[in-house]
Amino acid sequence: PYMANNLWGYKNTSGEIVILPAYSTAKEFEGNVAFAAQNGLYGLINRSGAWITEPTWSNVSSFSEGYAGVEQDGKWGFIDQNGNVVINYSYREVGPFSCGRAAVRSASSYGYIDVAGNLAITEKWSSANPFSNDLAFVTLSSKGYIINKLGEPLITLNSGTSGEGFCEDFALIDDNGSCYFMNRYGKSAFRKTYSAALPFSGGFAAIREEGLWGFINDMGATAITPQYMEARSFSNGLAAVKNPEGLWGYIDSSGTLKID
């Protein structure tokens, strides 16, 4: 997307205009479709800029597992990439699909639906995170749980403990300000805690010890000694790190600086 004269259009990777500015809002393309808005309402366009679905939605979310949440008249449902409504407008709030489940809320509590729109897990949770590795973190009042796709609690978390999901077989847990990695059996994976950490990505996780950031591997061993003021997760083999002078660069998985 790019803006000209207060309207949005699209350019390709060579900088050539491929869709003239005509939209008040333009989301990035997801495959061959994108959400764009006119007069405050979103529709779905193709790569030529033609409407697949005329503007009709007050709010939209990104596609996940082929479905996107869309809001109409204060209720959310789901469409496919052809713009067809596949799950009716029934919910006050929806989350993305993952592992064939999406968190939904029709009243004050959350549950999960399957890709057919059937209620797979009863709406009884105070909060509900997306599934990953067929597990999800939920809360009921002040108590936290990890549930399976049937809604069965497999692990009960300590009071004050929170987590968001499993990444590369490990979940990052914040236990009252102390971080550790949990395995699929609900145990501390490496029997070690950190003052801060980021989820695993590309086989490594950024961790902070004694005020400095480094990286561990999926065995819990130090892969890159803590030495950075800040760090980001690995992506495409590189991770952004910040040196003591406050400047950012990129390192590879051996810790070698690749971009100054």
C-alpha positions in Angstrom: 0.0 0.0 0.0 1.0 3.6 -0.6 -0.7 7.0 -0.1 -1.1 9.8 -2.6 -3.4 12.8 -2.2 -4.9 11.3 1.0 -6.0 8.1 -0.8 -4.4 4.6 -0.8 -3.3 2.5 -3.7 -0.8 -0.3 -4.3 2.7 -0.5 -5.8 4.6 -3.6 -6.7 8.1 -4.4 -5.5 9.6 -2.5 -8.4 7.8 0.7 -7.2 5.3 0.6 -10.1 1.8 1.6 -9.5 -0.5 -1.4 -10.0 -3.7 -0.1 -8.3 -4.4 3.6 -8.4 -5.2 5.3 -5.1 -8.9 5.0 -4.4 -9.2 3.8 -0.8 -9.4 5.5 2.5 -7.6 2.5 4.1 -5.6 -0.3 2.4 -4.4 -3.4 4.2 -1.5 -5.5 2.8 -2.3 -8.3 0.4 -2.7 -11.8 1.8 -2.2 -14.0 -1.1 -4.3 -12.7 -3.9 -6.7 -10.6 -1.8 -6.6 -7.5 0.4 -9.0 -5.6 2.6 -9.5 -2.0 1.5 -12.0 0.7 2.7 -14.1 3.4 1.2 -16.4 5.7 3.2 -15.5 4.0 6.4 -16.4 0.4 5.4 -14.1 -2.4 4.3 -14.4 -4.7 1.3 -12.2 -7.3 -0.3 -10.3 -6.6 -3.5 -8.3 -8.7 -5.9 -4.8 -7.9 -7.4 -6.5 -5.7 -10.1 -8.2 -3.6 -7.5 -11.6 -4.9 -8.4 -14.1 -5.6 -5.5 -14.5 -9.2 -4.7 -16.9 -8.0 -2.0 -18.2 -4.5 -2.0 -17.4 -2.4 1.2 -19.8 -3.7 3.9 -17.7 -4.4 7.0 -17.0 -1.9 9.8 -13.9 -3.8 11.0 -11.8 -6.8 9.7 -8.9 -9.0 10.9 -6.2 -10.8 9.0 -6.7 -14.2 7.3 -5.6 -17.2 9.3 -6.1 -20.8 8.1 -8.1 -19.4 5.2 -10.6 -17.4 7.2 -10.8 -13.8 8.3 -13.0 -12.2 11.0 -15.3 -9.4 9.8 -17.7 -7.2 11.7 -21.1 -6.1 10.5 -23.7 -4.3 12.6 -21.7 -4.9 15.7 -21.4 -8.6 15.3 -18.4 -10.7 14.0 -18.4 -13.6 11.7 -15.8 -15.2 9.3 -15.3 -15.1 5.5 -13.2 -17.1 3.1 -10.8 -15.6 0.5 -13.6 -15.5 -2.0 -15.5 -13.1 0.3 -18.2 -15.7 1.2 -19.5 -15.6 4.7 -18.7 -19.1 6.1 -19.5 -18.5 9.7 -22.4 -16.2 10.5 -22.3 -12.9 12.3 -22.9 -14.1 15.8 -20.1 -12.9 18.1 -19.1 -9.8 20.0 -15.4 -10.7 19.6 -13.4 -13.2 17.6 -9.8 -14.3 17.4 -7.8 -15.9 14.6 -8.0 -19.5 13.6 -5.1 -21.7 14.6 -5.0 -25.5 15.0 -8.6 -25.5 13.7 -9.9 -23.4 16.6 -10.8 -19.7 17.0 -11.6 -18.0 20.3 -15.0 -16.3 20.3 -17.2 -14.4 22.7 -20.9 -13.9 22.3 -21.5 -12.6 25.9 -19.0 -12.0 28.6 -17.0 -15.3 28.5 -14.8 -16.9 25.8 -15.0 -20.2 24.1 -13.7 -21.7 20.9 -15.4 -22.7 17.6 -14.1 -25.1 14.9 -13.8 -24.3 11.2 -17.4 -25.2 10.6 -18.6 -22.7 13.1 -19.6 -25.3 15.7 -18.9 -24.5 19.3 -16.0 -26.8 20.2 -15.2 -25.5 23.7 -17.9 -23.9 25.9 -17.9 -20.1 26.4 -16.8 -20.1 30.1 -13.3 -18.7 30.1 -12.3 -15.2 31.4 -9.7 -15.0 28.6 -8.6 -17.2 25.8 -5.4 -17.2 23.7 -4.9 -18.7 20.3 -4.0 -22.4 20.1 -0.5 -23.5 19.1 0.7 -27.1 19.1 -2.9 -28.0 19.9 -2.7 -26.3 23.3 -4.0 -22.9 24.5 -3.6 -20.7 27.6 -6.9 -19.7 29.2 -8.0 -18.1 32.5 -11.0 -18.6 34.6 -11.4 -15.8 37.2 -7.8 -15.4 38.4 -6.7 -19.0 37.7 -4.7 -20.0 34.6 -4.8 -23.2 32.7 -3.5 -24.9 29.6 -6.2 -26.7 27.7 -6.4 -29.2 24.8 -8.6 -28.8 21.7 -11.5 -30.4 23.6 -11.3 -27.8 26.3 -9.9 -30.2 28.9 -7.5 -28.5 31.4 -4.1 -30.4 31.2 -2.0 -28.0 33.3 -3.0 -25.7 36.1 -0.8 -22.6 36.4 0.3 -21.0 39.7 -1.5 -17.8 40.8 0.0 -14.8 39.1 1.5 -16.9 36.2 0.7 -16.2 32.6 1.7 -17.4 29.2 0.6 -16.9 25.6 1.3 -20.1 23.6 3.8 -22.7 22.5 6.4 -21.7 19.9 8.7 -24.5 18.6 7.6 -26.8 21.5 8.2 -24.4 24.3 5.9 -21.9 26.0 7.3 -18.8 27.6 5.9 -18.4 31.1 5.9 -15.2 33.3 5.7 -16.3 36.9 5.3 -13.1 38.9 8.1 -11.3 37.0 10.4 -14.3 36.6 10.5 -16.0 33.2 11.0 -19.7 32.3 10.3 -22.0 29.4 7.7 -24.8 29.8 7.7 -28.0 27.9 4.5 -29.8 26.7 4.3 -31.7 30.0 3.9 -28.6 32.0 7.4 -28.7 33.5 10.3 -26.2 33.4 12.2 -27.2 30.3 15.6 -26.1 31.4 15.3 -25.7 35.2 16.3 -22.1 34.9 14.7 -18.7 35.2 15.4 -15.3 33.5 14.6 -11.7 34.3 13.1 -11.5 30.8 12.8 -13.6 27.6 11.2 -13.8 24.2 9.6 -16.9 22.6 11.7 -19.4 20.6 12.1 -18.5 16.9 14.5 -20.2 14.5 15.7 -22.6 17.2 16.8 -19.8 19.6 15.3 -17.7 22.3 16.5 -14.3 23.5 17.0 -14.2 27.2 18.1 -11.5 29.7 20.4 -12.2 32.6 22.0 -9.5 34.9 20.6 -6.8 32.6 22.1 -8.0 29.3 20.5 -10.0 26.5 21.8 -13.1 24.8 20.4 -16.3 23.3 19.9 -19.9 24.3 19.3 -22.9 22.0 16.5 -25.5 22.2 18.6 -27.5 24.7 18.7 -24.5 27.1 22.4 -24.0 26.6 23.8 -20.5 26.1 24.3 -20.0 22.3 25.3 -16.3 22.4 26.6 -14.9 25.6 24.4 -12.1 27.1 26.1 -8.8 26.0 23.4 -6.7 24.4 21.3 -3.9 25.8 18.3 -5.2 23.8 17.6 -8.0 21.4 14.8 -9.3 19.1 14.0 -12.8 18.0 15.7 -14.5 15.0 14.0 -14.2 11.7 15.4 -15.6 8.4 18.6 -16.4 10.2 19.3 -13.0 11.7 18.4 -11.2 14.9 18.4 -7.5 15.7 20.6 -6.5 18.7 21.4 -3.2 20.4 24.9 -2.4 21.6 25.9 -0.3 24.6 26.1 2.8 22.4 22.4 2.5 21.6 22.8 1.4 18.0 21.1 -1.6 16.4 22.6 -4.1 14.0 22.0 -7.8 13.1 23.8 -10.9 14.1 23.6 -14.5 12.8 23.1 -17.6 14.9 26.9 -17.8 15.8 26.8 -14.2 17.2 28.7 -12.8 14.2 27.7 -9.2 13.3 26.3 -9.3 9.8 24.9 -5.8 9.6 26.6 -3.0 11.4 
